[in-house]
Amino acid sequence: MSANYDVVIVGGGIAGLSLASALAGKCSVALVEAEQTLAYHASARSARQLIPSYGPPAVQELTHRTLELIAAQDAARPAPVLSPRSFMLIGDEATVKEQSSGHMRPITHAEALELCPALAPDSFSAAGLDTGSFACNAPLLLEDHRRHAEANGVDIITGARVHSAQRLGSGWQLGAGQEGFQAAVVVNAAGAWADELAVLSGVEKVQLQPYRRTAAIVDVEHPLPESSPMVAAADDSFYFRRDGGQVLISPSEHEPSGPEDAQPHPGDIERLVARLNTLTTLGIRGVRQAWTGLRTEAADGVPVVGFDAEAPGFFWLAGQGGYGFQTSSGIAEVAAGLILAGQGTSSAAGGNTAPGPASRTAEALAATRWSIRR
Ligand SMILES: Cc1cc2nc3c(=O)[nH]c(=O)nc-3n(C[C@H](O)[C@H](O)[C@H](O)COP(=O)(O)OP(=O)(O)OC[C@H]3O[C@@H](n4cnc5c(N)ncnc54)[C@H](O)[C@@H]3O)c2cc1C
């Protein structure tokens, strides 16, 4: 006997949970996660920064919308998800200029040093600043989505890997762990496994590539002040930011990987520590914790959101790359609009139906892909 839903979401990271929250109370929804805990993979491993000037135009648009939506919810929360934390790019003039877009504005060398006195003056020659950037309390955001979804009738099932999915009549039949599900719409929010899930569903891959990225929390002799921005090298060779009395650092690597429970490679963090101890006066003394996650991207770096044109009722919610948190609520709004609009039509795969409330962000995505492969 299979449980019957309008929508089954596969994947319990920020993508799946934010969509579950957006659909909650509007149709019947189950979210199925392979791991015993939600947000075990990429969504537990981020740097927790939302940067409006980061990414291609569609991503920047979705980030603005996400910030608006989270800020509106923050007004009613006892503790906010967002807190202001600027984002500063440093490097040589040409690279900083090339990497600056959106709200990033050039600042002088002296201004940059004032914002982050820990930087060695000769470690950069140019800088840009995005003051519209925010620190994100990612665990709180994830937990709020889970709570809101469950309170509004979403069934969340963990420890159940989807192992089979097939089109049956006008819907889908899924097998996950020991359970069976039927749904009009299946949402592929499987992160690094999204192409794998497509293949086991008999749907053509969209050629997503997971890339490794490592980060660590380190102890320092000279902690950064609370007001200090997140600092990133414009050539993508590192970033660091305050993390209470410690500092979060990353070598910003972008190495292809298969879908897996990624772990740090020996030496990656140690090499970065040695480098940062010459570029800054942080005085890094030791590594508390290091981790690696996968950022999964489509070839054009734009998230893959929409019904598959060739597989009715199969909805892609993947390829969020390094922007999964900063685009999450904007993407969930667009996706929920598409799914709810598609459900009321003769075909559940109504990928060309424009959603009303999210039309601005929808347009941003529509420029690149609206209905996958059409
Ligand atoms: C080091 C690092 C720093 C980052 N920093 C930021 C940042 O500052 N800001 C930002 O916006 N983003 C950042 N990101 C990116 C962000 O973390 C990701 O874009 C986001 O977490 C992706 O979410 P997701 O839900 O798509 O994937 P995931 O969190 O990986 O969730 C996918 C889930 O699907 C499940 N799944 C897969 N296959 C199946 C199956 N067959 N059945 C059931 N479940 C399945 C998996 O178990 C997994 O839990 C960072 C990423 C890394 C690695």
The ligand as a MOL file (V3000), in Angstrom:
LIG
                    3D

  0  0  0     0  0            999 V3000
M  V30 BEGIN CTAB
M  V30 COUNTS 53 58 0 0 0
M  V30 BEGIN ATOM
M  V30 1 C 31.8300 24.9550 2.1530 0
M  V30 2 C 30.5330 25.4610 1.5790 0
M  V30 3 C 30.1670 26.7700 1.8050 0
M  V30 4 C 28.9500 27.2650 1.3150 0
M  V30 5 N 28.5720 28.5440 1.6520 0
M  V30 6 C 27.3750 29.0100 1.2410 0
M  V30 7 C 26.9560 30.3170 1.6240 0
M  V30 8 O 27.6550 31.0250 2.3750 0
M  V30 9 N 25.7530 30.7630 1.1700 0
M  V30 10 C 24.9420 30.0010 0.3610 0
M  V30 11 O 23.8730 30.4630 -0.0460 0
M  V30 12 N 25.3290 28.7500 0.0050 0
M  V30 13 C 26.5140 28.2410 0.4090 0
M  V30 14 N 26.9060 26.9760 0.0580 0
M  V30 15 C 26.0390 26.2020 -0.8480 0
M  V30 16 C 24.8610 25.5730 -0.1180 0
M  V30 17 O 25.3240 24.9010 1.0350 0
M  V30 18 C 24.1670 24.6170 -1.0760 0
M  V30 19 O 23.8170 25.2880 -2.2680 0
M  V30 20 C 22.8800 24.0610 -0.4710 0
M  V30 21 O 23.0950 23.5430 0.8120 0
M  V30 22 C 22.3080 22.9880 -1.3780 0
M  V30 23 O 21.1290 22.5260 -0.7680 0
M  V30 24 P 20.3460 21.2730 -1.3330 0
M  V30 25 O 19.1530 21.1160 -0.4790 0
M  V30 26 O 20.1810 21.4220 -2.7950 0
M  V30 27 O 21.3630 20.0450 -1.1610 0
M  V30 28 P 21.6700 19.1140 0.0930 0
M  V30 29 O 21.7340 19.8830 1.3520 0
M  V30 30 O 22.8530 18.3010 -0.2400 0
M  V30 31 O 20.3780 18.2220 0.1920 0
M  V30 32 C 20.0890 17.2050 -0.7490 0
M  V30 33 C 19.5400 16.0470 0.0450 0
M  V30 34 O 18.9960 15.0680 -0.8360 0
M  V30 35 C 19.1700 13.8170 -0.2130 0
M  V30 36 N 19.0380 12.7640 -1.2230 0
M  V30 37 C 19.8440 12.5430 -2.2960 0
M  V30 38 N 19.4120 11.4840 -3.0040 0
M  V30 39 C 18.3100 11.0280 -2.3630 0
M  V30 40 C 17.4040 9.9280 -2.5780 0
M  V30 41 N 17.5580 9.1030 -3.6320 0
M  V30 42 N 16.3930 9.7400 -1.7160 0
M  V30 43 C 16.2000 10.5750 -0.6500 0
M  V30 44 N 17.0340 11.6270 -0.3880 0
M  V30 45 C 18.0630 11.8460 -1.2300 0
M  V30 46 C 20.5720 13.8950 0.3710 0
M  V30 47 O 20.7470 12.9550 1.4020 0
M  V30 48 C 20.6090 15.3420 0.8590 0
M  V30 49 O 20.2760 15.4490 2.2300 0
M  V30 50 C 28.0970 26.4390 0.5350 0
M  V30 51 C 28.4630 25.1230 0.2940 0
M  V30 52 C 29.6570 24.6270 0.8200 0
M  V30 53 C 30.0190 23.1860 0.5730 0
M  V30 END ATOM
M  V30 BEGIN BOND
M  V30 1 1 1 2
M  V30 2 1 2 3
M  V30 3 2 2 52
M  V30 4 2 3 4
M  V30 5 1 4 5
M  V30 6 1 4 50
M  V30 7 2 5 6
M  V30 8 1 6 7
M  V30 9 1 6 13
M  V30 10 2 7 8
M  V30 11 1 7 9
M  V30 12 1 9 10
M  V30 13 2 10 11
M  V30 14 1 10 12
M  V30 15 2 12 13
M  V30 16 1 13 14
M  V30 17 1 14 15
M  V30 18 1 14 50
M  V30 19 1 15 16
M  V30 20 1 16 17
M  V30 21 1 16 18
M  V30 22 1 18 19
M  V30 23 1 18 20
M  V30 24 1 20 21
M  V30 25 1 20 22
M  V30 26 1 22 23
M  V30 27 1 23 24
M  V30 28 2 24 25
M  V30 29 1 24 26
M  V30 30 1 24 27
M  V30 31 1 27 28
M  V30 32 2 28 29
M  V30 33 1 28 30
M  V30 34 1 28 31
M  V30 35 1 31 32
M  V30 36 1 32 33
M  V30 37 1 33 34
M  V30 38 1 33 48
M  V30 39 1 34 35
M  V30 40 1 35 36
M  V30 41 1 35 46
M  V30 42 1 36 37
M  V30 43 1 36 45
M  V30 44 2 37 38
M  V30 45 1 38 39
M  V30 46 1 39 40
M  V30 47 2 39 45
M  V30 48 1 40 41
M  V30 49 2 40 42
M  V30 50 1 42 43
M  V30 51 2 43 44
M  V30 52 1 44 45
M  V30 53 1 46 47
M  V30 54 1 46 48
M  V30 55 1 48 49
M  V30 56 2 50 51
M  V30 57 1 51 52
M  V30 58 1 52 53
M  V30 END BOND
M  V30 END CTAB
M  END
